[in-house]
Amino acid sequence: MERRTGKADINQLVSALERQATEILSFVGRTEDGNPGTLYRTKEQFRERVSVFESLLLTAEAKLDDIGRDKRDRLRRQIDELALFVLSKSVHSNIEYCRFVQSDEVMPLWARDMFQRDVGVLEDARERLTQPKYADRVRREDLDNIETMIRILKDLIAKAPTMPEFRPQRYANEHYEKVVLG
C-alpha cells in the first residue's frame, strides 16, 4: 500500500530547503572573500550545497502532487521563492568568483570541467526562469546576468588548462623502433 505524503513530510522538506538556503547564503560570503588559498575549495563546497538544495527541491516538487490544491499552491509558491533566492545567490556568487578567477594567472587543471558544469547549470536556470510561471518574478537584469556569466565562463573555459592526454600505445608505436631496436 502506497503511503500518501502528509503535511509533516512536506513541512520537513520545506524546512530542509530553508536550512540549505541559509547554508548557501553563508557560502556566498566566503566565496566573495577572494582568499586565493581556499577559494576553489570553498566554491566546490558551495556547489555541493546547491546540489543538495536542488535534490531537495525535486523531492519536494514531486511530493506536492499528493496534497490538497490550496496547500499545494501555497507551498509551491514558497518553494519557488526559495529556488529563486538560491538561484539569485548562485549567480551573484559566480560573478564574484569569475572576477577573481579572471584576475588570477593560474587556474587548477580541473577548472575547465568545473566551468563547463557551471555553464550547464546556468543554461538550465535560464531555461527554467523563462517559463511563464516565473515571468512576473524574474527581472530582465537577472536574465542578463545569467547571459553575462555564461559568456564569461566560456571565455574562462577557452583559457583554462587542459588535462594532458596520455596515449601510451601511440607513443610505443611511434618510438618502438628507435627505443627497442636502437
N, C-alpha and C positions, 0 to 999 in steps of 0.2 A: 504494500500500500504506500503510495507516494505521500510524503508529508508536505502540507501547504506551508508556505512561508508565513511566519507570524510577524506581528508588529515588533516584537522584541528582536527578531532576526534582522529586520530592516534597520531598526534603530541602532543596533550594534554595528552594522555595516556603515551607516552614515557617521557614527561616532569614530569608527576606524578611518574613514575618509577624512574627517576633520583633523584627527591626530596626524595623519600623513601630511595633510596640507600645512599644518603647523611646523612639522619637521622640515618640509620643503622650504618654507619661509626662512627657517634658521640657516639652511644651507645656502640660500641665495646670498645672505650676508657674508658667509665665509668665502664664496667664490668671488665676491666683489672686493675682498681684501687684497687680492692680487699677490699673495705671497708665492713667489715662484717655486719654492721648495715643496709646497703642499697643494698647489692649485690643481694639477692634473688629477691627483688622488681625490681631492675634495669634489671636483667636478664629476668624477666617476661615481662617488658615493651619492651625489645629488641625482645622477641619472638612475641609480638603483632605487632611490626613494620615489622618484617619478614613476618608475616601472611598477613598483608596489602599488602606488596610488591608482595607476591605470588598470591593474589587475582587480583591485577592489571595486573600481568604477564599473568594470564589465560585469562583475558578480552582482553588484547592486542593481544595475540596469536589468539584468536577466531576472532577478527576483521581483522586480516591480510588477511584472505581469501577473503575479499571484495575489495581489492585494486589491482592495476596492478602488474604484476610479478616483474618488475625491482625494483619498490619501495618496494614491499613486501620482496624481498630478502635482500635488504639493511637494512630495518627495522628489519627483523628477526635476522640478524647478530648483529645489535645494541642491540636488546633486549636480545639476547643470551649472549652478553658480560656483560650486566648489571646483568643477572641472575648468571653468573659465578662469577662475582665480589662479589655479595651478598652471594653466597654460600661459597666462599673462606673466607670471613669475618666471616660468621657464624661458620664455622669450627674452625677458629682461636680463636674466642670468646669462643667457647665451650671448647677448650683445656685449655685456661687460667682459665675459670670458674671451670673446673673439677680439676685443680691443687689446687685451693683454697678449693673446697669442700672436696677433699681428705685429706687436712691437717686440716680441721675443725672437731672437735669432735662431734658436734651436727648438725643434719640436721632437717629441718622442717618436720612435719608429711606428707605434700603433696609432698615431694621430690621424692618418688617412682613414683608417677603418672607423675610428670614433667620429670623425666629421661626416663621413658618408652615412653613418647611422643617424646622426643629428639631422641631416638633410631629409632623410626618410620620415623622421618623426615630425619635422616641420611641414613637410608636404602633406602628411596625413592630417595634421592640425588645420592647415589651410583649407583642406577639403571639407573637414568637419565644420569649421567655422563659417563656411559659405553656404551651409544648409539654411533653408528658410527659417527653421526654428530658432536660429541664433541671430537672424537679421537685425532685430531691434536691440540686441545686447552687445554686438561686436562693433567697435569703432573702425572706421576705414584706416585710421592710423595704426591699429593693431595688425590689420592685414598687410599694410605697407611694411611694418616692422618685420613681419614674417618673411616677406619677399626679400627685404634687405638682408636678413640673416641667411637666407638660402644662397643669395649671391656671394656674401662674404665667405660662407662655408665652402662654396665651390671654389672660390679663389684660394682658400687655405688648402683645400684638397690638392689643387694643382701645385702648390708649394711644398706640401708635406713630403717627407721622405717615404720611399717605397721600401718594402721589405725585400731583401735580396732573394733572388730566385735560384735555388740550388738544384742543379741538374747533374748529378754525378755521372749518369750514363753518357750524357752528351760530352762531358769533359773526357771521360775514358775513351770514347770513340775518336775524339779529335786528337788526343795526345798519346794514344796507345803505342803506336809505332815508335815515337820519339822516346818515350819513357821505358818501354819494355825492351824494344829491340836496339835501342841506343843509337 
